[in-house]
Amino acid sequence: MNDLINHRAFLGEGEHDFCLTDAMITELEHQTGTGIGALQMQMMQLQFKADHLALIIRLGLIGADMNPENAHRLVEAYVRNRPLGEVFPLALDILDARWNGKAQEVAA
């Protein structure tokens, strides 16, 4: 996993890593029928499909080496049927980590 594109956040039961690897971006594009650039723009303009939020989160978990069944279970329990305003920030942060990368910490 690449720390520059990894996002760590709380979901459901604790802290988890999320990473949209190249393979997960390919799968995201396939499942949404939308290129990653267009998807990023849709997210920024709040013109996304609701199901895309769960998909980004699930693929981010899998990209960070979580077992797909566990990722599915977490998304079903803690993402689906939740207020969109609650899950949108996490999905956006996962995309943003891949789009912009994470700033390197300055050594003391």
C-alpha positions as a printed Julia matrix, in Angstrom:
108×3 Matrix{Float64}:
   0.0     0.0     0.0
   1.27    3.46   -0.87
   1.19    5.85    2.1
   0.9     8.84   -0.24
  -2.53    7.69   -1.47
  -3.73    5.97    1.71
  -6.45    7.47    3.89
  -7.04    6.34    7.47
 -10.4     7.0     9.1
 -12.97    5.62   11.52
 -15.73    3.45   10.08
 -18.17    1.5    12.19
 -15.96   -0.53   14.47
 -12.7     1.41   14.45
  -9.94    2.93   12.38
  -9.41    1.5     8.91
  -7.14    2.17    5.96
  -8.63    3.06    2.58
  -6.65    3.09   -0.66
  -7.83    3.4    -4.24
  -5.1     1.46   -5.98
  -4.87    1.35   -9.77
  -6.81   -1.93   -9.78
  -9.53   -0.45   -7.56
  -9.8     2.64   -9.78
 -10.25    0.36  -12.79
 -13.01   -1.5   -10.93
 -14.6     1.79   -9.8
 -14.65    3.06  -13.38
 -16.11   -0.24  -14.58
 -18.86   -0.36  -11.96
 -19.82    3.32  -12.28
 -19.38    3.58  -16.05
 -17.52    6.82  -15.35
 -13.86    7.77  -15.64
 -12.05    8.73  -12.45
 -11.72   12.38  -13.51
 -15.43   12.7   -14.26
 -16.27   10.93  -11.0
 -14.05   13.34   -9.06
 -15.81   16.28  -10.72
 -19.25   14.81   -9.98
 -18.29   14.42   -6.33
 -16.98   17.98   -6.08
 -20.16   19.34   -7.72
 -22.47   17.11   -5.63
 -23.74   15.46   -8.84
 -22.88   11.87   -7.92
 -25.12    8.82   -7.6
 -25.75    7.79   -4.01
 -24.51    4.24   -4.64
 -21.12    5.61   -5.67
 -20.38    6.56   -2.05
 -20.65    2.97   -0.81
 -18.69    1.74   -3.82
 -15.8     4.15   -3.24
 -15.65    3.2     0.44
 -15.82   -0.56   -0.21
 -13.18   -0.47   -2.95
 -10.99    1.75   -0.76
 -11.11   -0.87    2.0
 -10.28   -3.66   -0.45
  -7.46   -1.59   -1.97
  -5.99   -1.26    1.52
  -5.85   -5.08    1.74
  -9.11   -5.79    3.57
 -10.8    -9.05    2.67
 -13.64   -8.26    0.19
 -16.21  -10.04    2.37
 -15.24   -7.96    5.41
 -15.33   -4.78    3.32
 -18.82   -5.69    2.1
 -19.97   -6.41    5.67
 -18.69   -3.05    6.96
 -20.31   -1.14    4.1
 -23.64   -2.93    4.54
 -23.62   -2.29    8.3
 -22.21    1.23    8.5
 -22.57    2.96    5.1
 -25.79    1.82    3.46
 -29.02    3.37    4.74
 -27.1     6.1     6.56
 -27.5     9.82    5.89
 -25.58   10.76    2.76
 -24.06   13.71    4.61
 -22.55   11.23    7.04
 -20.83    9.01    4.46
 -20.04   11.59    1.77
 -17.04   13.1     3.62
 -15.38    9.68    3.94
 -15.88    8.83    0.26
 -14.57   12.26   -0.75
 -11.51   11.92    1.51
 -10.72    8.52   -0.03
 -10.92    9.99   -3.54
  -8.97   13.07   -2.48
  -6.14   10.95   -1.08
  -5.76    9.34   -4.5
  -6.28   12.56   -6.45
  -4.01   14.86   -4.45
  -2.0    12.5    -2.28
  -1.25   13.1     1.36
   1.23   15.76    2.41
   4.5    14.37    3.69
   4.99   14.96    7.39
   7.79   17.38    8.1
  10.59   15.77   10.08
  11.21   17.44   13.44
